[in-house]
């Protein structure tokens, strides 16, 4: 589909801005209630406000095309459902992919938890225990940046595997501030954990 035809069937960036700007308090309350009812916290660890922030960010970045025949509430609710489902799937994998390696520990950090897709049932118990340890240490990392709103937001979005373009929007950062925050996090984490974190094997 070329750009001309797409503009006929989907809203443009300017139009999306206008549509989102027309959302009233009642609309936002309804959306938050829907996301809460969908079990966002239990299924993904994200609050209903987190989900709303994600779907609004996706809309503004045109990551999820908005058809002209779909109203704002329906579009955002469907986006939220997809997000919750996707995040639930990621969470179920229990951090089998690197989430904080580049920022905190560099490119040589190995995966937090090995891929156990073909392992014995006992391995899944070990995986669950490993995940608990991972989450405990992530919490310690987050505590290092209490009061640092930019860094806290950056870490949260990195753990959600968001890309730089999305983080710039969700955390309201400029490109230079993004780089400064990234360096600040890396330096502080390496200073606090000079020997690396327990669940990663860092190559010298």
Buried (B, 14 or more C-beta within 10 A) or exposed (E): EEEEEEEEEBBEEEEBEEBBEEBEEEBBEBBBEBBBEBEBBEBBBBBBBBBBBBBBBBBBBEBBEBEEEEEBEEBBBEBBBEBBEEBBEBBEBBBBEBBBBEBBBEEEBEBBBEEBEEEEEEBEEBBEEBBEBBEEBBEEBBEBBEEBEBBBBBBBBBBBEBEBEBBBBBBEBEEEBBEBBBEBBBEBBBEEBEEBBEBBEBEE
